[in-house]
Amino acid sequence: MNGQHVNINEYLKGGKSRLDNLFFRKAMGKFATGVTVVTTKTEEGIHGMTANAFMSVSLEPKLVTISIDNKARMLDKIHKSKKFAISFLAEDQVHVSMHFAGQKKSDEEIEFEEIHNLPAIKGALATIACEVTQSMVVGDHTLFVGKVLEIKVIDGQPLTFYGGKYGRYQPLENAI
């Protein structure tokens, strides 16, 4: 396998004060993820953003975490509403992800449904409604821990993201 290996101690000896941001992003892009849209509602209306920084935290109580850039407009919206929904996108929802990532304005209208009085993406494979229980600034992002209030799940195939590109999930033939 060809690749680039960086030993942090050697890197720092070479006069570098920190890891290169592009190299770090490239390394993080090697982790395949699903694609989510985080939504909330304030008095100004419905707000959303594409995010892949999501994880489940606890079964008892049921908790999840999302990570929002401290410069993102969505940060203030979640602080205000104290609630959010996470929609796991299906493979046919690339246009939804691109819309909420600000990558492309689509003529297609984004359809919402409601879960626990929160807007969610219609047709998403799973939708989770949450109430913020904690928030903490970590580096240049804020982590929001959400207590799960309601979950909706449908069948389908997920939209994936790897190496800066959208893709499809394909199971391995002989894997358990």
C-alpha positions in Angstrom: 0.0 0.0 0.0 1.2 3.4 -0.9 0.5 6.2 1.5 1.8 9.0 3.6 2.8 8.4 7.2 3.4 11.2 9.6 5.0 10.6 13.0 4.0 13.6 15.1 7.3 13.8 16.9 9.3 13.9 13.7 6.8 16.3 12.2 7.3 18.8 15.0 11.1 18.4 14.9 11.0 19.5 11.2 9.9 23.0 12.3 6.2 22.4 12.0 4.1 23.9 14.8 1.0 21.8 14.1 -0.3 19.1 11.7 -1.3 20.4 8.3 -5.1 20.9 8.2 -5.5 19.5 4.7 -3.6 16.4 5.7 -5.7 16.0 8.8 -8.9 16.3 6.7 -7.6 13.8 4.2 -6.9 11.3 7.0 -10.4 11.9 8.5 -11.9 11.3 5.1 -10.7 7.8 5.2 -13.4 7.0 7.7 -16.6 6.1 5.9 -19.7 7.6 7.5 -23.4 7.8 6.9 -24.8 11.3 6.1 -27.2 13.1 8.4 -29.1 16.3 8.3 -29.6 18.1 11.7 -32.7 20.2 11.9 -34.4 22.4 14.5 -37.1 25.0 14.6 -37.1 28.5 16.2 -39.4 31.4 15.9 -37.6 32.3 12.7 -38.6 29.0 11.1 -37.0 25.7 10.2 -33.2 25.4 10.1 -30.9 22.6 9.0 -27.4 21.5 8.1 -25.7 18.5 6.7 -23.5 16.7 9.3 -21.5 13.5 9.5 -20.2 14.2 13.0 -22.8 12.2 14.9 -22.6 9.3 17.3 -24.6 7.4 19.8 -23.4 7.8 23.3 -25.5 5.7 25.7 -28.3 3.2 25.8 -29.5 4.1 29.4 -30.4 6.8 29.2 -30.6 7.0 25.4 -28.1 9.8 24.4 -26.6 10.9 21.1 -24.0 13.6 20.3 -23.7 16.0 17.3 -20.7 18.3 16.6 -21.3 21.7 15.2 -18.6 24.1 13.9 -18.5 27.2 16.2 -18.8 29.4 13.1 -21.9 27.6 11.8 -25.2 29.5 11.8 -26.9 26.4 13.1 -25.0 26.7 16.4 -27.1 29.6 17.7 -30.3 28.0 16.5 -29.7 24.8 18.6 -28.7 26.9 21.6 -32.0 28.8 21.3 -34.3 25.9 20.6 -32.6 23.4 23.0 -33.9 20.6 20.7 -32.8 19.0 17.4 -33.7 16.2 15.1 -31.2 14.0 13.2 -32.3 12.4 9.9 -30.1 9.6 8.5 -30.3 10.1 4.7 -31.2 7.4 2.2 -29.1 6.8 -0.9 -31.5 8.8 -3.1 -31.2 11.9 -0.9 -27.9 13.3 -2.2 -29.7 16.5 -3.2 -30.9 17.0 0.3 -27.4 16.6 1.7 -26.0 19.1 -0.8 -28.8 21.6 -0.2 -28.1 21.7 3.6 -24.4 21.7 3.0 -24.8 24.8 0.9 -23.2 23.0 -2.0 -26.0 23.3 -4.5 -29.4 24.9 -4.5 -31.9 22.5 -5.9 -35.2 23.3 -7.7 -36.5 20.3 -5.8 -38.4 21.3 -2.7 -37.2 19.7 0.5 -40.0 17.8 2.2 -40.2 17.7 5.9 -42.2 15.7 8.3 -42.6 16.2 12.0 -41.2 14.1 14.9 -41.9 15.2 18.5 -42.8 18.8 17.2 -39.4 19.0 15.3 -38.9 19.2 11.5 -37.2 16.1 10.0 -36.4 15.0 6.5 -39.2 13.1 4.9 -38.0 9.7 3.6 -34.9 9.5 5.8 -34.0 6.0 7.0 -34.1 7.0 10.6 -35.0 10.1 12.4 -34.2 10.9 16.1 -35.8 13.7 18.0 -33.6 15.0 20.9 -33.6 17.5 23.7 -30.2 19.1 24.5 -28.9 17.9 27.9 -25.4 19.3 27.7 -23.3 21.4 25.3 -19.5 21.9 25.5 -17.0 23.7 23.4 -14.2 21.4 22.2 -11.7 23.1 19.9 -13.4 24.8 17.1 -16.7 22.9 17.5 -19.5 22.6 20.1 -20.7 19.1 21.1 -24.4 18.8 21.9 -25.5 15.8 23.9 -29.1 15.1 23.2 -31.6 12.9 25.2 -33.6 10.8 22.7 -37.3 11.7 22.8 -38.6 9.8 19.8 -37.3 7.5 17.0 -38.7 6.7 13.6 -37.2 4.0 11.3 -38.0 2.9 7.7 -36.3 0.4 5.4 -33.9 1.4 2.7 -30.3 1.9 1.8 -28.1 4.6 3.4 -26.2 7.4 1.7 -22.5 7.2 2.6 -19.6 9.6 2.5 -16.0 8.6 2.0 -13.0 10.5 0.8 -15.0 13.6 0.1 -17.5 11.8 -2.1 -21.0 10.4 -1.7 -21.5 6.7 -2.2 -23.7 3.6 -1.5 -23.4 0.9 1.1 -22.5 -2.5 -0.3 -22.2 -5.5 2.1 -19.3 -7.9 1.7 -20.4 -11.3 0.3 -18.8 -13.6 2.8 -18.7 -11.5 5.9 -20.9 -12.1 9.0 
